[in-house]
Amino acid sequence: MTSPAINTIAAGVVPYPPEVAERYRAAGYWTGQTFPALLDAAVAAHGPRTAVVGTGPSGPERWSYGELDARARGLAAGLAEIGIAPGDRVVVWLPNVPEYLETIFALFRLGALPVFALPAHRASEIRYFVEHAEATAIVTVGRHDRFDHAAAAAGIAAEVPSVRHVVVAAERDAELPDRALTLAALRRTPPDRLPGDDVDAGSVAFLQLSGGTTGLPKLIPRTHDDYLYSVRASAEICGLGPGTVYLAALPAAHNFTMSSPGLLGVVHAGGTSVLAPSPDADTCFGLIEAERVTLAAVVPPLAAAWVQAAGSTSRDLTSLTTLQVGGAKCAAELARRIPVALGARLQQVFGMAEGLVNYTRDDDPDDVVAETQGRPISPDDEIRVVDPADPDEREVPPGEVGALLTRGPYTIRGYYRAEEHNATAFTADGFYRTGDLVRITERGDIVVTGRVKEQINRGGEKIAAEEVENHLLAHPDVVDAAIVGVPDDFLGERTHAYVIPVPGREAPRPAALRRFVRERGVAAYKVPDTVEVVDAFPVTGVGKTSRRALRAALAARATENQAEEKPS
């Protein structure tokens, strides 16, 4: 006799309408598979095969599927012993270490909910996640990237009543803050059955973070059913199998790294995940050579750095058959360089943690791969492209640029405990307002042209930053570019370009870059008003260019200049 299904948190979650959920089940998208069942299937089919390779607190690790499962079960038993229960929220604040997979599957085995944080987050953000989710524990590491994660977690635990435990991926005898336990000290002999074995596939499995473009990230509730559909479908589209060796160069907790097809897609396919401790080209090229990596996923700035480094590397990169680029739009100029420089097929990925994911396909023509962001996963992904200035959100004519709205079998219907924000982020009939500006080609591919709130309005002329960036990236001495709007009393906004030059070459002069853009035949108002050559861009925790930081730096500089110009 089986136990009744455990249904994790429902309060604060906007559910799929019952008739819609039934339709997705009838279509075969939602199969009732849970995350514990995903690992069970992988162990049954691929038990001795290598599941994960990486370097953790104890040094290099290489675990089979059977070993990963045994460790997750043992940790689940220990976490249950200290009181972590089904439905509890646990902030997982780990870098790319093998213990990341052990931890999340241990929590799934308990029916507890991981709340995924990025290693670059700091105490103020982690405290917000803890308080908003009412987390009972934080799982982290000791020191990482010159920051004491364990001490920060202990400080939060001392201030937030809901946090009962801090668990650290460290040696058993490591020096830890008070109240902290190690993963090693918690591992126990597990019972035959754990609470997560009876979880309801329609219930919330974990909480992810939104991109956080309007302040602190929102929490995204994902169910076993909806998320695992996207994982399985992504693995099929991307051609994953037992021979896949996937390099996780980006943070493991990022949605791209998790499921597109990512670490979880590799588990579904029975392949091997290699966790890179750093995304830099030297580290990753070494892992590609050593582990014979076949698939890797990066964001555009990282792709640009890899392309540049490939010209001088002595590493053997011939095993790499596909490089996925996502997280932000990949400019066409960069897209065309990737196959030449790395000898790998490019796959563009455009998606969001809230749901919708698009891929270019293996059989797409080269121009489609270079110039579009692909097509949705599911036949039931509903897409609307609407006029962002129209209060009635009427759809724009085919092929024209508009704001992207979407709903479907793996797109959420609302953020967690965010009723006021949900009223603007979602339509009354359940479409998610992505904030992206796109157009749809005749064959149905999506082309991302910018963000609704990132358009620059220069004297009434609208400028998509990505378009101008693409022109700058065509310059042979430019490795990356970002355009931001600068407040201007006369025009409303002017454009300012930040440009990173190719290392080792003489940096191009700003006037020459402006002339280069002008000579490419663009409208005069699209030529950057000012250009600044810099060594690097500020980035978000996952490695995307942070335009918010660029704008903040410009605003601070403008304020200083205005103060200096005023008469004393």
C-alpha positions in Angstrom: 0.0 0.0 0.0 1.5 3.4 -1.0 1.3 6.5 1.2 -0.9 9.4 0.1 0.9 11.8 -2.1 2.6 14.7 -0.3 1.5 18.1 -1.7 4.1 20.8 -0.9 3.4 24.5 -0.4 0.3 25.9 -2.1 -0.2 29.2 -0.2 1.2 32.0 -2.2 1.3 30.0 -5.4 -0.9 30.8 -8.4 -2.0 27.4 -9.8 -2.7 26.3 -13.3 -6.5 26.3 -13.9 -7.7 22.7 -13.5 -9.0 22.5 -17.0 -5.6 23.6 -18.4 -3.7 21.2 -16.2 -5.9 18.4 -17.4 -5.3 19.4 -21.0 -1.5 19.3 -20.4 -1.8 15.9 -18.9 -3.9 14.6 -21.7 -1.4 15.9 -24.2 1.4 13.9 -22.5 3.4 16.9 -21.3 2.8 16.3 -17.7 3.5 12.6 -16.9 3.4 12.5 -13.1 7.2 12.2 -12.9 8.9 13.7 -9.9 12.5 14.6 -9.3 13.1 11.5 -7.1 11.6 9.4 -9.9 13.9 11.1 -12.4 17.0 10.0 -10.4 15.5 6.5 -9.9 15.1 6.1 -13.6 18.7 7.2 -14.2 20.1 4.8 -11.6 18.0 1.9 -13.1 19.2 2.5 -16.6 22.7 4.0 -16.1 23.8 3.1 -12.5 27.5 2.5 -13.1 28.0 5.3 -15.6 29.7 8.5 -14.5 27.0 11.1 -13.5 29.1 14.0 -12.2 32.7 15.1 -12.3 34.0 18.1 -10.4 36.1 19.4 -7.5 34.5 19.8 -4.1 35.8 20.6 -0.6 37.5 17.2 -0.4 39.2 17.6 -3.8 38.4 16.0 -7.2 35.2 13.8 -7.3 33.8 11.4 -9.9 30.5 9.8 -9.0 28.4 7.2 -10.8 24.7 7.5 -10.8 24.5 4.9 -8.1 27.0 6.8 -6.0 25.1 10.1 -6.5 21.9 8.5 -5.4 23.5 6.8 -2.4 25.0 10.1 -1.2 21.7 12.0 -1.8 19.7 9.4 0.2 22.2 9.4 3.0 22.1 13.2 3.2 18.3 13.2 3.1 18.3 10.9 6.1 20.6 13.2 8.0 18.6 16.3 7.1 15.4 14.6 8.3 17.1 13.7 11.5 17.7 17.4 12.3 14.1 18.3 11.4 14.0 19.2 7.7 10.5 18.1 6.7 8.4 17.9 3.5 7.5 21.4 2.4 10.3 23.1 4.2 12.2 25.7 2.1 16.0 25.5 2.1 18.2 28.1 0.5 20.9 26.4 -1.6 23.8 28.8 -1.9 26.5 26.6 -3.6 29.0 27.1 -6.3 29.8 24.5 -9.0 30.7 21.6 -6.7 29.5 18.0 -7.0 27.8 18.5 -3.6 25.3 20.8 -5.4 23.7 17.8 -7.1 23.9 15.7 -4.0 22.1 18.5 -2.0 19.3 19.2 -4.4 18.4 15.5 -4.8 18.6 15.0 -1.0 16.1 17.8 -0.6 13.9 16.3 -3.4 14.0 13.0 -1.6 12.7 14.7 1.5 10.0 16.6 -0.3 11.7 19.8 0.9 12.0 22.7 -1.5 15.4 24.1 -2.6 15.4 27.9 -3.0 18.2 28.4 -5.6 20.7 31.3 -4.9 23.7 32.1 -7.0 27.2 32.0 -5.5 27.7 35.7 -6.3 24.8 36.7 -4.1 25.7 38.2 -0.8 24.2 38.5 2.7 21.5 41.1 1.9 20.1 39.1 -1.0 20.3 35.8 0.9 18.6 37.3 3.8 15.8 38.5 1.5 15.4 35.0 0.0 15.3 33.4 3.5 12.8 35.8 4.8 10.5 35.8 1.8 10.5 32.0 1.5 10.6 31.5 5.3 13.5 29.1 4.9 14.4 26.7 7.6 18.0 26.2 6.6 20.8 27.4 4.4 23.2 25.1 2.6 26.5 26.7 1.4 30.2 26.3 1.3 33.0 27.7 3.6 35.0 30.2 1.6 34.5 30.7 -2.1 35.9 33.3 -4.4 37.5 35.1 -1.5 34.2 35.4 0.4 33.2 33.6 3.6 29.8 32.1 2.7 29.6 30.1 5.9 30.1 33.1 8.2 27.6 35.1 6.2 25.0 32.3 6.4 25.6 32.0 10.2 25.1 35.7 10.6 21.7 35.5 8.8 20.7 32.4 10.8 21.4 34.4 14.0 19.0 37.1 12.9 16.2 35.3 11.1 14.1 33.1 13.4 12.9 30.7 10.7 16.5 29.5 10.0 17.3 26.6 12.3 20.4 25.2 10.5 23.4 26.2 8.4 24.8 23.3 6.5 28.2 23.6 4.9 29.9 21.6 2.1 33.2 21.3 3.8 35.5 18.7 5.4 34.0 17.0 8.5 36.6 18.6 10.8 36.6 22.1 9.1 36.5 25.1 11.3 32.9 26.4 11.0 30.8 29.1 12.6 28.6 28.2 15.6 25.4 26.3 14.7 26.9 25.1 11.4 27.0 21.4 10.4 28.9 19.8 7.6 27.3 17.6 4.8 29.8 14.9 5.7 28.6 14.9 9.4 25.0 14.6 8.4 25.2 11.6 6.1 23.3 8.6 7.5 22.2 5.1 6.4 18.9 5.9 4.8 15.6 4.1 5.2 14.2 2.2 2.2 11.7 4.9 1.6 11.9 8.7 2.1 9.0 11.2 2.1 9.9 12.6 -1.3 9.1 9.2 -2.9 5.5 10.0 -2.3 5.4 13.6 -3.4 2.6 14.8 -5.7 4.1 15.7 -9.2 1.7 18.6 -9.4 3.0 20.3 -6.3 5.9 22.8 -6.1 9.3 21.3 -6.3 11.5 24.3 -5.8 11.7 28.1 -5.9 13.9 29.8 -8.5 14.9 33.4 -8.9 13.7 35.8 -11.5 16.2 37.9 -13.4 15.7 40.8 -10.9 15.6 43.6 -13.5 13.3 45.6 -11.3 14.9 45.2 -7.9 15.5 42.1 -5.8 14.6 38.9 -7.7 11.1 37.4 -7.4 10.7 33.8 -6.4 9.4 31.5 -9.1 7.5 28.4 -8.0 8.1 25.4 -10.4 6.3 22.1 -10.1 7.7 18.6 -10.8 5.3 18.2 -13.7 5.9 21.5 -15.5 9.7 21.7 -15.0 10.4 18.1 -15.9 8.4 18.4 -19.1 10.8 21.2 -20.2 13.8 19.1 -19.1 12.8 16.0 -21.1 11.7 18.0 -24.2 14.9 20.0 -24.1 17.0 16.9 -23.9 15.3 15.5 -26.9 15.6 18.7 -29.0 19.3 19.0 -28.1 20.0 15.3 -28.9 21.3 14.3 -25.5 22.1 10.7 -24.8 24.4 8.5 -22.5 27.4 9.7 -24.5 26.8 13.4 -23.7 29.4 15.1 -21.6 28.1 18.5 -20.5 30.3 21.3 -19.2 28.5 23.4 -16.6 30.5 26.6 -17.0 27.8 28.9 -15.7 26.5 28.7 -12.1 24.7 25.4 -11.5 21.7 27.1 -10.0 20.9 29.2 -13.1 17.9 28.0 -15.0 20.0 27.8 -18.2 22.5 25.5 -16.5 19.8 23.5 -14.7 17.4 22.6 -17.5 18.1 23.9 -21.0 18.9 21.0 -21.1 21.5 21.4 -18.5 22.4 19.3 -15.5 18.9 17.8 -15.2 18.6 17.1 -18.9 21.9 15.1 -18.6 20.5 13.1 -15.7 17.4 12.3 -17.8 19.7 11.2 -20.7 22.2 9.3 -18.6 25.1 11.4 -19.6 27.9 13.0 -17.6 28.0 16.5 -16.1 31.4 18.2 -15.6 31.2 21.1 -13.1 33.7 23.9 -13.9 34.9 25.8 -10.9 35.4 28.9 -13.1 34.0 29.9 -16.5 37.3 31.3 -17.8 38.6 29.9 -21.1 41.8 28.4 -19.6 39.8 26.4 -17.0 37.1 25.3 -19.3 39.3 24.5 -22.3 41.3 22.2 -20.0 38.2 20.4 -18.9 36.9 20.1 -22.5 40.2 18.4 -23.4 40.5 16.2 -20.3 36.9 15.0 -20.1 36.1 15.1 -23.8 33.2 17.5 -23.3 30.6 17.4 -26.1 28.2 20.2 -25.0 28.8 23.5 -23.2 26.5 26.4 -22.4 27.6 30.1 -22.0 26.3 33.6 -22.0 27.4 36.0 -24.9 30.2 37.8 -23.0 31.7 34.5 -22.1 31.3 33.2 -25.7 33.1 36.3 -26.9 36.0 35.6 -24.5 36.2 31.9 -25.5 36.2 32.8 -29.2 39.1 35.2 -28.6 41.0 32.6 -26.5 40.5 29.8 -29.0 43.0 31.4 -31.4 45.9 30.9 -29.1 45.0 27.8 -27.1 47.0 24.6 -27.3 44.1 22.6 -25.8 42.3 19.9 -27.9 38.7 21.2 -28.3 37.7 18.7 -31.0 35.3 16.8 -28.8 33.1 19.9 -28.4 30.3 19.5 -30.9 27.8 22.1 -29.7 28.2 25.4 -27.9 24.9 26.8 -26.5 24.7 30.6 -26.1 21.8 32.0 -24.1 20.9 34.1 -21.1 21.0 37.2 -23.3 20.8 37.8 -27.0 23.8 36.5 -29.0 24.7 39.2 -31.6 24.8 37.9 -35.2 28.4 39.0 -35.6 29.5 36.9 -32.6 27.2 34.0 -33.6 29.0 33.7 -36.9 32.5 33.7 -35.3 31.7 30.8 -32.9 31.7 27.8 -35.3 34.9 29.1 -37.0 36.8 29.8 -33.8 35.7 26.8 -31.8 34.9 24.2 -34.4 31.5 23.6 -32.7 28.0 24.0 -33.9 26.2 27.0 -32.3 22.8 26.6 -30.7 21.1 29.7 -29.7 18.9 29.5 -26.6 16.4 32.1 -25.5 14.4 31.5 -22.4 13.5 32.5 -18.9 13.2 30.9 -15.5 9.5 31.8 -15.5 9.0 29.2 -18.4 9.3 29.7 -22.1 12.4 28.3 -23.7 13.4 28.5 -27.4 16.1 26.7 -29.3 17.6 26.9 -32.8 17.6 23.3 -34.2 20.2 21.1 -35.7 18.7 21.3 -39.2 18.2 25.1 -39.2 20.0 27.0 -42.0 23.1 28.8 -40.9 21.5 32.2 -41.2 18.6 31.2 -38.9 21.1 30.0 -36.3 23.1 33.2 -36.5 20.3 35.7 -36.7 17.4 34.2 -34.6 16.9 32.9 -31.1 15.0 29.8 -32.2 11.5 28.4 -31.7 9.6 27.3 -28.6 9.9 23.8 -27.0 6.2 22.9 -27.1 3.4 23.0 -29.7 1.3 24.4 -26.8 3.6 27.3 -26.1 1.3 30.2 -26.9 3.0 33.4 -28.1 1.5 36.9 -28.5 3.5 39.9 -29.8 1.8 43.0 -28.8 2.2 46.8 -29.0 3.7 47.7 -25.6 2.3 51.2 -25.8 -1.3 50.0 -26.4 -3.3 49.7 -23.1 -5.4 47.0 -24.8 -2.2 45.1 -25.8 -3.3 44.5 -29.4 -1.1 42.3 -31.4 1.3 43.9 -33.9 1.2 42.9 -37.6 3.2 39.7 -38.5 6.9 40.4 -38.6 6.8 43.6 -36.7 8.5 44.2 -33.3 6.4 44.1 -30.2 6.3 42.9 -26.6 6.4 39.2 -26.0 3.6 37.6 -24.0 3.5 33.8 -23.4 1.7 31.0 -21.6 2.1 27.2 -21.9 2.7 23.9 -20.1 5.9 25.0 -18.3 5.3 28.7 -17.9 4.2 29.8 -14.4 1.0 31.7 -13.7 2.4 33.9 -11.0 5.4 34.6 -8.7 5.5 33.3 -5.2 3.8 35.5 -2.6 3.8 38.5 -5.0 0.1 39.3 -5.6 0.7 43.0 -6.4 3.5 42.3 -8.9 1.6 39.5 -10.5 -1.2 41.9 -11.4 1.2 43.7 -13.8 3.5 40.7 -14.8 0.6 38.5 -15.9 -2.5 39.2 -17.9 -5.9 38.3 -16.6 -6.0 35.2 -18.8 -2.6 33.9 -17.7 -0.1 35.2 -20.2 3.3 36.2 -18.8 4.6 39.6 -19.8 8.2 38.7 -20.5 9.4 42.3 -21.0 11.2 41.3 -24.2 10.8 43.0 -27.5 10.7 40.5 -30.3 9.6 39.9 -33.9 8.6 36.5 -35.4 10.0 35.5 -38.8 7.8 34.0 -41.5 9.0 30.5 -40.5 8.2 31.1 -36.9 11.6 31.9 -35.4 11.9 34.5 -32.6 14.3 37.4 -33.0 15.0 39.3 -29.8 15.4 43.0 -30.5 15.7 44.3 -26.9 13.7 44.9 -23.7 10.6 46.9 -23.3 12.3 49.0 -20.6 15.7 49.1 -22.3 14.7 50.9 -25.4 16.5 54.3 -25.6 14.3 57.2 -26.6 16.6 59.7 -28.3 14.5 62.7 -29.3 11.5 60.6 -30.0 13.5 58.0 -32.0 13.5 54.6 -30.4 16.8 52.8 -30.4 17.2 49.1 -29.6 20.6 48.7 -27.8 21.2 45.3 -29.2 21.1 46.6 -32.8 23.9 49.2 -32.2 25.9 46.7 -30.1 25.8 44.3 -33.1 27.3 47.0 -35.4 30.1 47.7 -32.9 30.8 43.9 -32.5 31.5 43.8 -36.2 34.6 45.9 -35.7 37.7 43.6 -35.8 39.2 45.2 -32.7 36.1 45.0 -30.5 35.4 41.9 -28.3 32.2 43.2 -26.6 30.0 46.2 -26.5 27.0 47.6 -24.5 24.9 50.6 -25.2 23.1 52.6 -22.4 20.9 55.7 -22.4 22.2 58.8 -20.7 19.7 61.4 -19.5 19.8 64.6 -21.6 17.9 67.8 -21.1 17.4 68.4 -24.9 16.9 64.9 -26.4 15.5 63.1 -23.3 18.3 60.5 -23.7 21.6 60.3 -25.5 23.4 57.0 -26.3 26.7 56.0 -24.6 28.6 53.0 -25.8 31.0 51.0 -23.6 33.4 48.9 -25.7 35.9 46.2 -24.7 38.8 46.0 -27.1 40.5 42.8 -28.2 43.3 42.1 -25.7 46.8 42.6 -27.0 45.8 45.1 -29.8 45.8 48.8 -29.8 42.4 50.0 -28.6 40.3 51.7 -31.3 39.7 55.4 -30.8 36.1 56.4 -29.9 35.8 58.7 -33.0 36.9 55.8 -35.2 34.2 53.5 -33.7 31.5 56.1 -34.2 32.7 56.5 -37.8 32.7 52.7 -38.3 29.1 52.4 -37.1 28.0 55.3 -39.3 29.7 53.7 -42.4 27.7 50.5 -41.9 24.7 52.5 -43.2 22.7 52.9 -40.0 20.4 55.9 -39.3 22.4 58.8 -37.9 20.4 58.8 -34.6 21.7 55.2 -34.0 25.3 56.2 -34.1 26.5 56.4 -30.4 26.7 59.9 -29.2 29.7 59.0 -27.0 32.0 56.0 -26.8 34.1 54.8 -23.9 36.7 52.0 -24.1 36.9 49.9 -20.9 38.7 46.8 -19.8 35.6 44.9 -18.6 31.9 45.2 -17.9 30.2 44.8 -14.6 28.3 41.6 -14.6 25.4 39.9 -12.8 25.9 36.7 -10.7 25.5 34.5 -13.8 27.9 36.5 -15.9 25.5 38.7 -18.0 26.4 42.3 -18.6 24.7 44.4 -16.0 23.2 47.4 -17.7 21.8 48.5 -14.4 25.4 48.9 -13.1 26.5 50.7 -16.2 23.6 53.1 -15.9 24.3 53.7 -12.2 27.9 54.5 -13.0 26.9 57.0 -15.7 24.3 58.6 -13.5 26.9 59.1 -10.7 29.4 60.6 -13.2 26.7 62.9 -14.6 25.8 64.1 -11.1 29.5 64.8 -10.3 29.9 66.7 -13.6 26.9 68.8 -13.0 28.0 69.7 -9.5 31.4 70.8 -10.8 29.9 72.9 -13.5 27.7 74.9 -11.1 29.1 78.2 -10.0 30.2 78.3 -6.4 
